[in-house]
Structure formats: C-alpha cells, structure tokens
Amino acid sequence: MKEDGEDFSTFVWAFAGGKPIQSRGPVPVSTPLSSELSKALKKRGFKFVGPVIVYAWMQAVGIVNDHAPGCFRRHSA
C-alpha cells in the first residue's frame, strides 16, 4: 500500500469515519463493517484477514470499543 501512495492508518480509519465506534449491546464476532474491511484488505493482497479476525483486530487497536457500559475502560478507551 505504501508503494502505491496509500497510508494504512488513513485507509482503515476511513471505514470507521475517523473515530472509534462505540458498540452497544452484545459483542458480535464480526460485523458488516469488519466484512467490508476484510474484503478491502484481501483486494490489496493481505492474507489471514477474515471478518472475525478483522473485528478482533478492530477491537484491539481501538477502532471498536466493546467495553461494557459499567466498565471503567469504556470511557477512557
């Protein structure tokens, strides 16, 4: 992506509208957004980026905030 002049961070955050997504309700294993991002990454040659793995990664890097409403990390994440 870098060789094509594309910034990875800008690319992935564009899917979330540039800010963390506050999840509500039960924590899913994947979402339509993680499926969309998965397909976009596969088009760019990435491997091992199915919708479930992409959603877990989105949680890990802070694109999605799935902390429960009573959790101290929900508002600091």
All heavy atoms as a GROMACS GRO file, in nm:
protein
  592
    1MET      N    1   0.083  -0.118   0.000
    1MET     CA    2   0.000   0.000   0.000
    1MET      C    3   0.087   0.125   0.000
    1MET      O    4   0.055   0.221  -0.068
    1MET     CB    5  -0.092   0.000   0.122
    1MET     CG    6  -0.202  -0.104   0.118
    1MET     SD    7  -0.307  -0.108   0.264
    1MET     CE    8  -0.395   0.045   0.248
    2LYS      N    9   0.193   0.119   0.078
    2LYS     CA   10   0.282   0.236   0.086
    2LYS      C   11   0.342   0.268  -0.051
    2LYS      O   12   0.350   0.383  -0.089
    2LYS     CB   13   0.392   0.210   0.189
    2LYS     CG   14   0.481   0.329   0.214
    2LYS     CD   15   0.581   0.301   0.323
    2LYS     CE   16   0.668   0.420   0.350
    2LYS     NZ   17   0.764   0.394   0.456
    3GLU      N   18   0.381   0.162  -0.123
    3GLU     CA   19   0.439   0.182  -0.256
    3GLU      C   20   0.340   0.247  -0.352
    3GLU      O   21   0.378   0.314  -0.447
    3GLU     CB   22   0.489   0.050  -0.312
    3GLU     CG   23   0.609  -0.005  -0.241
    3GLU     CD   24   0.646  -0.145  -0.287
    3GLU    OE1   25   0.578  -0.200  -0.375
    3GLU    OE2   26   0.744  -0.199  -0.232
    4ASP      N   27   0.210   0.225  -0.327
    4ASP     CA   28   0.106   0.284  -0.411
    4ASP      C   29   0.061   0.421  -0.359
    4ASP      O   30  -0.037   0.478  -0.407
    4ASP     CB   31  -0.015   0.191  -0.419
    4ASP     CG   32   0.016   0.064  -0.496
    4ASP    OD1   33   0.105   0.066  -0.582
    4ASP    OD2   34  -0.050  -0.039  -0.468
    5GLY      N   35   0.131   0.472  -0.257
    5GLY     CA   36   0.099   0.603  -0.201
    5GLY      C   37  -0.021   0.605  -0.109
    5GLY      O   38  -0.080   0.708  -0.083
    6GLU      N   39  -0.055   0.487  -0.057
    6GLU     CA   40  -0.171   0.475   0.031
    6GLU      C   41  -0.126   0.454   0.175
    6GLU      O   42  -0.045   0.367   0.202
    6GLU     CB   43  -0.256   0.357  -0.016
    6GLU     CG   44  -0.397   0.358   0.030
    6GLU     CD   45  -0.483   0.255  -0.042
    6GLU    OE1   46  -0.429   0.167  -0.111
    6GLU    OE2   47  -0.604   0.264  -0.027
    7ASP      N   48  -0.178   0.534   0.267
    7ASP     CA   49  -0.144   0.524   0.408
    7ASP      C   50  -0.238   0.424   0.476
    7ASP      O   51  -0.360   0.439   0.471
    7ASP     CB   52  -0.155   0.661   0.475
    7ASP     CG   53  -0.121   0.655   0.623
    7ASP    OD1   54  -0.006   0.623   0.656
    7ASP    OD2   55  -0.212   0.680   0.705
    8PHE      N   56  -0.182   0.320   0.539
    8PHE     CA   57  -0.263   0.215   0.600
    8PHE      C   58  -0.356   0.270   0.708
    8PHE      O   59  -0.474   0.238   0.713
    8PHE     CB   60  -0.173   0.106   0.659
    8PHE     CG   61  -0.250  -0.008   0.719
    8PHE    CD1   62  -0.313  -0.100   0.638
    8PHE    CD2   63  -0.261  -0.022   0.856
    8PHE    CE1   64  -0.386  -0.206   0.693
    8PHE    CE2   65  -0.333  -0.126   0.912
    8PHE     CZ   66  -0.395  -0.219   0.830
    9SER      N   67  -0.305   0.354   0.794
    9SER     CA   68  -0.385   0.409   0.903
    9SER      C   69  -0.504   0.489   0.849
    9SER      O   70  -0.617   0.472   0.893
    9SER     CB   71  -0.299   0.497   0.993
    9SER     OG   72  -0.377   0.554   1.095
   10THR      N   73  -0.479   0.575   0.754
   10THR     CA   74  -0.586   0.655   0.694
   10THR      C   75  -0.689   0.565   0.628
   10THR      O   76  -0.810   0.586   0.641
   10THR     CB   77  -0.528   0.754   0.591
   10THR    OG1   78  -0.432   0.837   0.656
   10THR    CG2   79  -0.635   0.839   0.528
   11PHE      N   80  -0.640   0.462   0.561
   11PHE     CA   81  -0.727   0.367   0.492
   11PHE      C   82  -0.823   0.298   0.589
   11PHE      O   83  -0.943   0.298   0.569
   11PHE     CB   84  -0.641   0.264   0.418
   11PHE     CG   85  -0.716   0.147   0.364
   11PHE    CD1   86  -0.793   0.159   0.249
   11PHE    CD2   87  -0.709   0.024   0.427
   11PHE    CE1   88  -0.863   0.049   0.200
   11PHE    CE2   89  -0.778  -0.086   0.378
   11PHE     CZ   90  -0.855  -0.072   0.264
   12VAL      N   91  -0.770   0.240   0.698
   12VAL     CA   92  -0.857   0.164   0.789
   12VAL      C   93  -0.947   0.255   0.871
   12VAL      O   94  -1.064   0.222   0.895
   12VAL     CB   95  -0.779   0.067   0.880
   12VAL    CG1   96  -0.712  -0.041   0.798
   12VAL    CG2   97  -0.681   0.136   0.968
   13TRP      N   98  -0.897   0.371   0.915
   13TRP     CA   99  -0.980   0.461   0.995
   13TRP      C  100  -1.093   0.522   0.912
   13TRP      O  101  -1.197   0.561   0.966
   13TRP     CB  102  -0.896   0.568   1.063
   13TRP     CG  103  -0.839   0.517   1.192
   13TRP    CD1  104  -0.712   0.470   1.213
   13TRP    CD2  105  -0.907   0.503   1.316
   13TRP    NE1  106  -0.699   0.429   1.342
   13TRP    CE2  107  -0.816   0.448   1.408
   13TRP    CE3  108  -1.036   0.532   1.358
   13TRP    CZ2  109  -0.850   0.421   1.540
   13TRP    CZ3  110  -1.070   0.506   1.491
   13TRP    CH2  111  -0.978   0.451   1.580
   14ALA      N  112  -1.077   0.530   0.782
   14ALA     CA  113  -1.183   0.582   0.695
   14ALA      C  114  -1.308   0.493   0.705
   14ALA      O  115  -1.420   0.541   0.695
   14ALA     CB  116  -1.135   0.591   0.551
   15PHE      N  117  -1.288   0.365   0.725
   15PHE     CA  118  -1.402   0.273   0.739
   15PHE      C  119  -1.485   0.305   0.863
   15PHE      O  120  -1.605   0.280   0.866
   15PHE     CB  121  -1.354   0.128   0.745
   15PHE     CG  122  -1.316   0.072   0.611
   15PHE    CD1  123  -1.190   0.093   0.560
   15PHE    CD2  124  -1.406  -0.002   0.537
   15PHE    CE1  125  -1.154   0.043   0.436
   15PHE    CE2  126  -1.372  -0.053   0.413
   15PHE     CZ  127  -1.245  -0.030   0.363
   16ALA      N  128  -1.421   0.359   0.966
   16ALA     CA  129  -1.489   0.392   1.091
   16ALA      C  130  -1.528   0.539   1.098
   16ALA      O  131  -1.575   0.586   1.202
   16ALA     CB  132  -1.400   0.357   1.210
   17GLY      N  133  -1.507   0.612   0.992
   17GLY     CA  134  -1.540   0.754   0.994
   17GLY      C  135  -1.439   0.837   1.070
   17GLY      O  136  -1.468   0.949   1.111
   18GLY      N  137  -1.321   0.781   1.094
   18GLY     CA  138  -1.214   0.857   1.160
   18GLY      C  139  -1.219   0.863   1.310
   18GLY      O  140  -1.138   0.930   1.373
   19LYS      N  141  -1.315   0.795   1.372
   19LYS     CA  142  -1.322   0.796   1.519
   19LYS      C  143  -1.370   0.660   1.568
   19LYS      O  144  -1.435   0.585   1.494
   19LYS     CB  145  -1.413   0.906   1.569
   19LYS     CG  146  -1.555   0.896   1.522
   19LYS     CD  147  -1.638   1.012   1.572
   19LYS     CE  148  -1.782   0.996   1.521
   19LYS     NZ  149  -1.868   1.101   1.570
   20PRO      N  150  -1.340   0.625   1.694
   20PRO     CA  151  -1.379   0.494   1.748
   20PRO      C  152  -1.532   0.475   1.745
   20PRO      O  153  -1.608   0.569   1.767
   20PRO     CB  154  -1.328   0.496   1.892
   20PRO     CG  155  -1.219   0.596   1.892
   20PRO     CD  156  -1.260   0.700   1.791
   21ILE      N  157  -1.571   0.353   1.719
   21ILE     CA  158  -1.712   0.315   1.717
   21ILE      C  159  -1.748   0.263   1.855
   21ILE      O  160  -1.687   0.169   1.904
   21ILE     CB  161  -1.738   0.207   1.611
   21ILE    CG1  162  -1.704   0.261   1.472
   21ILE    CG2  163  -1.881   0.157   1.618
   21ILE    CD1  164  -1.696   0.154   1.365
   22GLN      N  165  -1.848   0.325   1.918
   22GLN     CA  166  -1.896   0.279   2.048
   22GLN      C  167  -1.999   0.169   2.024
   22GLN      O  168  -2.106   0.196   1.970
   22GLN     CB  169  -1.961   0.394   2.126
   22GLN     CG  170  -1.867   0.499   2.174
   22GLN     CD  171  -1.777   0.449   2.286
   22GLN    OE1  172  -1.813   0.364   2.365
   22GLN    NE2  173  -1.658   0.504   2.293
   23SER      N  174  -1.965   0.048   2.061
   23SER     CA  175  -2.056  -0.064   2.042
   23SER      C  176  -2.164  -0.062   2.148
   23SER      O  177  -2.141  -0.022   2.262
   23SER     CB  178  -1.976  -0.194   2.049
   23SER     OG  179  -2.062  -0.303   2.029
   24ARG      N  180  -2.282  -0.107   2.110
   24ARG     CA  181  -2.393  -0.118   2.204
   24ARG      C  182  -2.450  -0.259   2.193
   24ARG      O  183  -2.459  -0.314   2.086
   24ARG     CB  184  -2.502  -0.017   2.171
   24ARG     CG  185  -2.453   0.126   2.185
   24ARG     CD  186  -2.558   0.226   2.150
   24ARG     NE  187  -2.525   0.365   2.134
   24ARG     CZ  188  -2.419   0.432   2.163
   24ARG    NH1  189  -2.317   0.373   2.213
   24ARG    NH2  190  -2.405   0.560   2.142
   25GLY      N  191  -2.487  -0.313   2.306
   25GLY     CA  192  -2.547  -0.447   2.305
   25GLY      C  193  -2.445  -0.557   2.309
   25GLY      O  194  -2.328  -0.534   2.340
   26PRO      N  195  -2.488  -0.677   2.274
   26PRO     CA  196  -2.398  -0.793   2.280
   26PRO      C  197  -2.278  -0.774   2.186
   26PRO      O  198  -2.290  -0.711   2.080
   26PRO     CB  199  -2.485  -0.909   2.232
   26PRO     CG  200  -2.624  -0.861   2.234
   26PRO     CD  201  -2.621  -0.712   2.228
   27VAL      N  202  -2.165  -0.828   2.226
   27VAL     CA  203  -2.044  -0.817   2.146
   27VAL      C  204  -2.049  -0.923   2.035
   27VAL      O  205  -2.054  -1.042   2.063
   27VAL     CB  206  -1.918  -0.837   2.234
   27VAL    CG1  207  -1.793  -0.831   2.148
   27VAL    CG2  208  -1.913  -0.733   2.344
   28PRO      N  209  -2.047  -0.879   1.910
   28PRO     CA  210  -2.051  -0.974   1.799
   28PRO      C  211  -1.913  -1.033   1.771
   28PRO      O  212  -1.812  -0.983   1.821
   28PRO     CB  213  -2.096  -0.888   1.682
   28PRO     CG  214  -2.039  -0.753   1.713
   28PRO     CD  215  -2.047  -0.741   1.864
   29VAL      N  216  -1.910  -1.136   1.690
   29VAL     CA  217  -1.781  -1.192   1.647
   29VAL      C  218  -1.734  -1.126   1.518
   29VAL      O  219  -1.616  -1.127   1.487
   29VAL     CB  220  -1.784  -1.346   1.632
   29VAL    CG1  221  -1.809  -1.411   1.765
   29VAL    CG2  222  -1.887  -1.388   1.530
   30SER      N  223  -1.829  -1.072   1.443
   30SER     CA  224  -1.797  -0.997   1.322
   30SER      C  225  -1.915  -0.904   1.294
   30SER      O  226  -2.021  -0.917   1.354
   30SER     CB  227  -1.773  -1.089   1.203
   30SER     OG  228  -1.891  -1.156   1.165
   31THR      N  229  -1.892  -0.808   1.205
   31THR     CA  230  -1.996  -0.711   1.170
   31THR      C  231  -1.991  -0.688   1.019
   31THR      O  232  -1.893  -0.725   0.953
   31THR     CB  233  -1.973  -0.576   1.241
   31THR    OG1  234  -1.848  -0.522   1.196
   31THR    CG2  235  -1.973  -0.591   1.392
   32PRO      N  236  -2.092  -0.623   0.965
   32PRO     CA  237  -2.084  -0.587   0.824
   32PRO      C  238  -1.961  -0.501   0.793
   32PRO      O  239  -1.899  -0.515   0.688
   32PRO     CB  240  -2.214  -0.510   0.799
   32PRO     CG  241  -2.311  -0.567   0.898
   32PRO     CD  242  -2.226  -0.594   1.021
   33LEU      N  243  -1.923  -0.415   0.888
   33LEU     CA  244  -1.804  -0.332   0.869
   33LEU      C  245  -1.677  -0.416   0.865
   33LEU      O  246  -1.590  -0.393   0.781
   33LEU     CB  247  -1.793  -0.226   0.979
   33LEU     CG  248  -1.674  -0.131   0.969
   33LEU    CD1  249  -1.677  -0.053   0.839
   33LEU    CD2  250  -1.671  -0.038   1.088
   34SER      N  251  -1.666  -0.515   0.954
   34SER     CA  252  -1.545  -0.600   0.951
   34SER      C  253  -1.541  -0.684   0.823
   34SER      O  254  -1.434  -0.710   0.770
   34SER     CB  255  -1.535  -0.688   1.076
   34SER     OG  256  -1.631  -0.790   1.077
   35SER      N  257  -1.657  -0.722   0.771
   35SER     CA  258  -1.661  -0.795   0.644
   35SER      C  259  -1.616  -0.706   0.529
   35SER      O  260  -1.541  -0.749   0.441
   35SER     CB  261  -1.803  -0.847   0.617
   35SER     OG  262  -1.839  -0.943   0.712
   36GLU      N  263  -1.663  -0.582   0.530
   36GLU     CA  264  -1.624  -0.486   0.426
   36GLU      C  265  -1.474  -0.459   0.430
   36GLU      O  266  -1.407  -0.459   0.326
   36GLU     CB  267  -1.703  -0.356   0.448
   36GLU     CG  268  -1.678  -0.251   0.344
   36GLU     CD  269  -1.754  -0.122   0.373
   36GLU    OE1  270  -1.846  -0.120   0.458
   36GLU    OE2  271  -1.718  -0.020   0.310
   37LEU      N  272  -1.421  -0.436   0.549
   37LEU     CA  273  -1.278  -0.411   0.563
   37LEU      C  274  -1.197  -0.534   0.524
   37LEU      O  275  -1.094  -0.524   0.458
   37LEU     CB  276  -1.244  -0.367   0.707
   37LEU     CG  277  -1.099  -0.334   0.737
   37LEU    CD1  278  -1.041  -0.232   0.640
   37LEU    CD2  279  -1.087  -0.283   0.881
   38SER      N  280  -1.245  -0.652   0.562
   38SER     CA  281  -1.179  -0.777   0.525
   38SER      C  282  -1.166  -0.789   0.373
   38SER      O  283  -1.059  -0.819   0.321
   38SER     CB  284  -1.260  -0.896   0.581
   38SER     OG  285  -1.213  -1.017   0.527
   39LYS      N  286  -1.275  -0.764   0.302
   39LYS     CA  287  -1.273  -0.771   0.156
   39LYS      C  288  -1.177  -0.670   0.096
   39LYS      O  289  -1.103  -0.701   0.002
   39LYS     CB  290  -1.413  -0.749   0.100
   39LYS     CG  291  -1.507  -0.863   0.126
   39LYS     CD  292  -1.647  -0.832   0.078
   39LYS     CE  293  -1.743  -0.940   0.124
   39LYS     NZ  294  -1.883  -0.905   0.094
   40ALA      N  295  -1.176  -0.548   0.151
   40ALA     CA  296  -1.086  -0.444   0.100
   40ALA      C  297  -0.940  -0.481   0.122
   40ALA      O  298  -0.855  -0.457   0.036
   40ALA     CB  299  -1.118  -0.311   0.166
   41LEU      N  300  -0.910  -0.540   0.238
   41LEU     CA  301  -0.772  -0.581   0.267
   41LEU      C  302  -0.730  -0.696   0.175
   41LEU      O  303  -0.617  -0.699   0.125
   41LEU     CB  304  -0.758  -0.621   0.414
   41LEU     CG  305  -0.766  -0.507   0.514
   41LEU    CD1  306  -0.777  -0.561   0.656
   41LEU    CD2  307  -0.647  -0.414   0.501
   42LYS      N  308  -0.820  -0.791   0.153
   42LYS     CA  309  -0.789  -0.904   0.063
   42LYS      C  310  -0.761  -0.854  -0.079
   42LYS      O  311  -0.670  -0.906  -0.145
   42LYS     CB  312  -0.903  -1.005   0.062
   42LYS     CG  313  -0.909  -1.087   0.188
   42LYS     CD  314  -1.028  -1.181   0.187
   42LYS     CE  315  -1.037  -1.257   0.319
   42LYS     NZ  316  -1.156  -1.344   0.322
   43LYS      N  317  -0.835  -0.753  -0.124
   43LYS     CA  318  -0.812  -0.695  -0.256
   43LYS      C  319  -0.672  -0.637  -0.267
   43LYS      O  320  -0.615  -0.630  -0.375
   43LYS     CB  321  -0.913  -0.583  -0.285
   43LYS     CG  322  -1.041  -0.626  -0.342
   43LYS     CD  323  -1.125  -0.502  -0.368
   43LYS     CE  324  -1.217  -0.523  -0.485
   43LYS     NZ  325  -1.304  -0.406  -0.506
   44ARG      N  326  -0.618  -0.593  -0.154
   44ARG     CA  327  -0.485  -0.532  -0.152
   44ARG      C  328  -0.375  -0.635  -0.122
   44ARG      O  329  -0.262  -0.599  -0.098
   44ARG     CB  330  -0.482  -0.418  -0.052
   44ARG     CG  331  -0.554  -0.296  -0.104
   44ARG     CD  332  -0.584  -0.196   0.005
   44ARG     NE  333  -0.637  -0.073  -0.049
   44ARG     CZ  334  -0.761  -0.056  -0.094
   44ARG    NH1  335  -0.846  -0.158  -0.091
   44ARG    NH2  336  -0.802   0.060  -0.142
   45GLY      N  337  -0.413  -0.763  -0.120
   45GLY     CA  338  -0.313  -0.869  -0.106
   45GLY      C  339  -0.290  -0.920   0.035
   45GLY      O  340  -0.203  -1.004   0.056
   46PHE      N  341  -0.364  -0.871   0.133
   46PHE     CA  342  -0.347  -0.919   0.269
   46PHE      C  343  -0.400  -1.062   0.281
   46PHE      O  344  -0.496  -1.100   0.213
   46PHE     CB  345  -0.421  -0.829   0.368
   46PHE     CG  346  -0.354  -0.697   0.392
   46PHE    CD1  347  -0.368  -0.593   0.302
   46PHE    CD2  348  -0.277  -0.676   0.506
   46PHE    CE1  349  -0.307  -0.471   0.323
   46PHE    CE2  350  -0.216  -0.553   0.528
   46PHE     CZ  351  -0.231  -0.451   0.436
   47LYS      N  352  -0.341  -1.140   0.367
   47LYS     CA  353  -0.382  -1.277   0.394
   47LYS      C  354  -0.425  -1.289   0.540
   47LYS      O  355  -0.386  -1.209   0.624
   47LYS     CB  356  -0.265  -1.374   0.370
   47LYS     CG  357  -0.202  -1.363   0.233
   47LYS     CD  358  -0.287  -1.427   0.128
   47LYS     CE  359  -0.212  -1.428  -0.004
   47LYS     NZ  360  -0.296  -1.402  -0.116
   48PHE      N  361  -0.506  -1.391   0.570
   48PHE     CA  362  -0.550  -1.419   0.707
   48PHE      C  363  -0.624  -1.299   0.765
   48PHE      O  364  -0.598  -1.255   0.876
   48PHE     CB  365  -0.428  -1.459   0.793
   48PHE     CG  366  -0.464  -1.535   0.917
   48PHE    CD1  367  -0.519  -1.662   0.909
   48PHE    CD2  368  -0.444  -1.481   1.041
   48PHE    CE1  369  -0.552  -1.733   1.024
   48PHE    CE2  370  -0.476  -1.550   1.157
   48PHE     CZ  371  -0.530  -1.677   1.147
   49VAL      N  372  -0.715  -1.244   0.687
   49VAL     CA  373  -0.790  -1.128   0.730
   49VAL      C  374  -0.941  -1.150   0.709
   49VAL      O  375  -1.010  -1.068   0.649
   49VAL     CB  376  -0.746  -0.998   0.657
   49VAL    CG1  377  -0.611  -0.951   0.705
   49VAL    CG2  378  -0.748  -1.016   0.506
   50GLY      N  379  -0.991  -1.260   0.764
   50GLY     CA  380  -1.135  -1.285   0.758
   50GLY      C  381  -1.209  -1.187   0.847
   50GLY      O  382  -1.149  -1.118   0.930
   51PRO      N  383  -1.343  -1.179   0.835
   51PRO     CA  384  -1.421  -1.083   0.912
   51PRO      C  385  -1.408  -1.097   1.064
   51PRO      O  386  -1.409  -0.997   1.136
   51PRO     CB  387  -1.565  -1.110   0.869
   51PRO     CG  388  -1.556  -1.188   0.743
   51PRO     CD  389  -1.424  -1.255   0.741
   52VAL      N  390  -1.393  -1.220   1.114
   52VAL     CA  391  -1.379  -1.239   1.260
   52VAL      C  392  -1.244  -1.187   1.308
   52VAL      O  393  -1.236  -1.115   1.408
   52VAL     CB  394  -1.399  -1.388   1.298
   52VAL    CG1  395  -1.372  -1.411   1.446
   52VAL    CG2  396  -1.541  -1.433   1.262
   53ILE      N  397  -1.140  -1.221   1.238
   53ILE     CA  398  -1.006  -1.174   1.276
   53ILE      C  399  -0.997  -1.022   1.263
   53ILE      O  400  -0.942  -0.954   1.350
   53ILE     CB  401  -0.898  -1.243   1.190
   53ILE    CG1  402  -0.889  -1.390   1.232
   53ILE    CG2  403  -0.763  -1.173   1.201
   53ILE    CD1  404  -0.802  -1.475   1.146
   54VAL      N  405  -1.056  -0.968   1.158
   54VAL     CA  406  -1.054  -0.823   1.140
   54VAL      C  407  -1.130  -0.754   1.253
   54VAL      O  408  -1.085  -0.652   1.306
   54VAL     CB  409  -1.109  -0.782   1.001
   54VAL    CG1  410  -1.133  -0.633   0.992
   54VAL    CG2  411  -1.013  -0.827   0.891
   55TYR      N  412  -1.244  -0.811   1.295
   55TYR     CA  413  -1.319  -0.749   1.405
   55TYR      C  414  -1.238  -0.753   1.534
   55TYR      O  415  -1.232  -0.653   1.607
   55TYR     CB  416  -1.455  -0.815   1.426
   55TYR     CG  417  -1.541  -0.735   1.518
   55TYR    CD1  418  -1.601  -0.618   1.475
   55TYR    CD2  419  -1.560  -0.772   1.650
   55TYR    CE1  420  -1.677  -0.539   1.560
   55TYR    CE2  421  -1.637  -0.695   1.736
   55TYR     CZ  422  -1.695  -0.579   1.690
   55TYR     OH  423  -1.769  -0.501   1.775
   56ALA      N  424  -1.174  -0.864   1.562
   56ALA     CA  425  -1.090  -0.873   1.683
   56ALA      C  426  -0.977  -0.771   1.676
   56ALA      O  427  -0.944  -0.706   1.775
   56ALA     CB  428  -1.034  -1.014   1.698
   57TRP      N  429  -0.919  -0.754   1.559
   57TRP     CA  430  -0.813  -0.655   1.541
   57TRP      C  431  -0.868  -0.514   1.561
   57TRP      O  432  -0.803  -0.430   1.625
   57TRP     CB  433  -0.752  -0.670   1.401
   57TRP     CG  434  -0.651  -0.564   1.369
   57TRP    CD1  435  -0.522  -0.559   1.411
   57TRP    CD2  436  -0.674  -0.447   1.292
   57TRP    NE1  437  -0.462  -0.444   1.363
   57TRP    CE2  438  -0.554  -0.375   1.289
   57TRP    CE3  439  -0.784  -0.397   1.223
   57TRP    CZ2  440  -0.540  -0.255   1.222
   57TRP    CZ3  441  -0.770  -0.276   1.155
   57TRP    CH2  442  -0.650  -0.207   1.155
   58MET      N  443  -0.989  -0.487   1.509
   58MET     CA  444  -1.051  -0.356   1.527
   58MET      C  445  -1.072  -0.326   1.675
   58MET      O  446  -1.055  -0.212   1.720
   58MET     CB  447  -1.186  -0.349   1.452
   58MET     CG  448  -1.171  -0.349   1.301
   58MET     SD  449  -1.328  -0.376   1.213
   58MET     CE  450  -1.416  -0.227   1.255
   59GLN      N  451  -1.106  -0.427   1.754
   59GLN     CA  452  -1.119  -0.410   1.898
   59GLN      C  453  -0.983  -0.381   1.961
   59GLN      O  454  -0.969  -0.291   2.043
   59GLN     CB  455  -1.177  -0.536   1.962
   59GLN     CG  456  -1.321  -0.565   1.928
   59GLN     CD  457  -1.362  -0.702   1.977
   59GLN    OE1  458  -1.294  -0.801   1.952
   59GLN    NE2  459  -1.474  -0.707   2.048
   60ALA      N  460  -0.884  -0.458   1.921
   60ALA     CA  461  -0.750  -0.447   1.982
   60ALA      C  462  -0.686  -0.311   1.958
   60ALA      O  463  -0.615  -0.260   2.045
   60ALA     CB  464  -0.660  -0.558   1.929
   61VAL      N  465  -0.708  -0.253   1.840
   61VAL     CA  466  -0.643  -0.125   1.809
   61VAL      C  467  -0.730  -0.004   1.842
   61VAL      O  468  -0.688   0.110   1.824
   61VAL     CB  469  -0.596  -0.119   1.662
   61VAL    CG1  470  -0.496  -0.228   1.632
   61VAL    CG2  471  -0.713  -0.123   1.565
   62GLY      N  472  -0.851  -0.027   1.892
   62GLY     CA  473  -0.935   0.083   1.936
   62GLY      C  474  -1.031   0.140   1.834
   62GLY      O  475  -1.093   0.242   1.858
   63ILE      N  476  -1.045   0.076   1.719
   63ILE     CA  477  -1.142   0.122   1.620
   63ILE      C  478  -1.283   0.095   1.672
   63ILE      O  479  -1.375   0.172   1.648
   63ILE     CB  480  -1.118   0.056   1.483
   63ILE    CG1  481  -0.984   0.103   1.426
   63ILE    CG2  482  -1.232   0.087   1.386
   63ILE    CD1  483  -0.941   0.034   1.298
   64VAL      N  484  -1.299  -0.015   1.745
   64VAL     CA  485  -1.428  -0.050   1.806
   64VAL      C  486  -1.409  -0.057   1.957
   64VAL      O  487  -1.313  -0.118   2.005
   64VAL     CB  488  -1.479  -0.186   1.754
   64VAL    CG1  489  -1.605  -0.228   1.826
   64VAL    CG2  490  -1.503  -0.182   1.605
   65ASN      N  491  -1.499   0.005   2.032
   65ASN     CA  492  -1.497  -0.001   2.177
   65ASN      C  493  -1.613  -0.089   2.223
   65ASN      O  494  -1.728  -0.048   2.220
   65ASN     CB  495  -1.510   0.140   2.236
   65ASN     CG  496  -1.507   0.140   2.387
   65ASN    OD1  497  -1.503   0.037   2.452
   65ASN    ND2  498  -1.510   0.259   2.444
   66ASP      N  499  -1.583  -0.212   2.263
   66ASP     CA  500  -1.684  -0.307   2.308
   66ASP      C  501  -1.690  -0.322   2.459
   66ASP      O  502  -1.752  -0.414   2.509
   66ASP     CB  503  -1.658  -0.445   2.248
   66ASP     CG  504  -1.708  -0.457   2.106
   66ASP    OD1  505  -1.804  -0.387   2.070
   66ASP    OD2  506  -1.652  -0.536   2.029
   67HIS      N  507  -1.626  -0.232   2.533
   67HIS     CA  508  -1.630  -0.242   2.678
   67HIS      C  509  -1.774  -0.221   2.726
   67HIS      O  510  -1.847  -0.138   2.674
   67HIS     CB  511  -1.538  -0.137   2.743
   67HIS     CG  512  -1.394  -0.162   2.718
   67HIS    ND1  513  -1.320  -0.252   2.793
   67HIS    CD2  514  -1.308  -0.112   2.627
   67HIS    CE1  515  -1.196  -0.255   2.749
   67HIS    NE2  516  -1.185  -0.171   2.648
   68ALA      N  517  -1.813  -0.298   2.825
   68ALA     CA  518  -1.948  -0.289   2.882
   68ALA      C  519  -1.972  -0.149   2.939
   68ALA      O  520  -1.876  -0.083   2.984
   68ALA     CB  521  -1.966  -0.394   2.991
   69PRO      N  522  -2.097  -0.102   2.940
   69PRO     CA  523  -2.126   0.033   2.990
   69PRO      C  524  -2.074   0.059   3.131
   69PRO      O  525  -2.031   0.170   3.161
   69PRO     CB  526  -2.279   0.040   2.986
   69PRO     CG  527  -2.316  -0.051   2.875
   69PRO     CD  528  -2.216  -0.165   2.883
   70GLY      N  529  -2.070  -0.041   3.219
   70GLY     CA  530  -2.021  -0.022   3.355
   70GLY      C  531  -1.871  -0.037   3.371
   70GLY      O  532  -1.816  -0.015   3.478
   71CYS      N  533  -1.801  -0.072   3.265
   71CYS     CA  534  -1.656  -0.095   3.271
   71CYS      C  535  -1.580   0.038   3.275
   71CYS      O  536  -1.612   0.131   3.200
   71CYS     CB  537  -1.611  -0.176   3.150
   71CYS     SG  538  -1.434  -0.207   3.146
   72PHE      N  539  -1.481   0.048   3.362
   72PHE     CA  540  -1.403   0.171   3.374
   72PHE      C  541  -1.329   0.206   3.244
   72PHE      O  542  -1.296   0.321   3.220
   72PHE     CB  543  -1.304   0.162   3.491
   72PHE     CG  544  -1.185   0.075   3.464
   72PHE    CD1  545  -1.064   0.131   3.422
   72PHE    CD2  546  -1.191  -0.063   3.479
   72PHE    CE1  547  -0.954   0.052   3.397
   72PHE    CE2  548  -1.081  -0.143   3.455
   72PHE     CZ  549  -0.963  -0.086   3.413
   73ARG      N  550  -1.304   0.108   3.158
   73ARG     CA  551  -1.231   0.134   3.033
   73ARG      C  552  -1.321   0.188   2.922
   73ARG      O  553  -1.271   0.238   2.823
   73ARG     CB  554  -1.165   0.005   2.983
   73ARG     CG  555  -1.049  -0.043   3.068
   73ARG     CD  556  -0.929   0.047   3.061
   73ARG     NE  557  -0.879   0.053   2.926
   73ARG     CZ  558  -0.807   0.152   2.878
   73ARG    NH1  559  -0.777   0.255   2.952
   73ARG    NH2  560  -0.765   0.150   2.755
   74ARG      N  561  -1.452   0.177   2.936
   74ARG     CA  562  -1.542   0.219   2.828
   74ARG      C  563  -1.521   0.365   2.790
   74ARG      O  564  -1.512   0.398   2.673
   74ARG     CB  565  -1.688   0.196   2.864
   74ARG     CG  566  -1.781   0.241   2.751
   74ARG     CD  567  -1.916   0.180   2.764
   74ARG     NE  568  -2.000   0.219   2.654
   74ARG     CZ  569  -2.016   0.151   2.541
   74ARG    NH1  570  -1.948   0.040   2.525
   74ARG    NH2  571  -2.096   0.191   2.447
   75HIS      N  572  -1.510   0.452   2.886
   75HIS     CA  573  -1.500   0.594   2.856
   75HIS      C  574  -1.357   0.641   2.838
   75HIS      O  575  -1.335   0.749   2.784
   75HIS     CB  576  -1.571   0.676   2.964
   75HIS     CG  577  -1.716   0.644   2.970
   75HIS    ND1  578  -1.805   0.677   2.870
   75HIS    CD2  579  -1.789   0.575   3.060
   75HIS    CE1  580  -1.925   0.633   2.899
   75HIS    NE2  581  -1.918   0.570   3.014
   76SER      N  582  -1.260   0.561   2.879
   76SER     CA  583  -1.120   0.600   2.861
   76SER      C  584  -1.060   0.542   2.735
   76SER      O  585  -0.951   0.578   2.697
   76SER     CB  586  -1.039   0.559   2.984
   76SER     OG  587  -1.036   0.419   2.996
   77ALA      N  588  -1.131   0.450   2.673
   77ALA     CA  589  -1.078   0.386   2.551
   77ALA      C  590  -1.102   0.471   2.428
   77ALA      O  591  -1.179   0.560   2.424
   77ALA     CB  592  -1.143   0.249   2.533
   0.00000   0.00000   0.00000
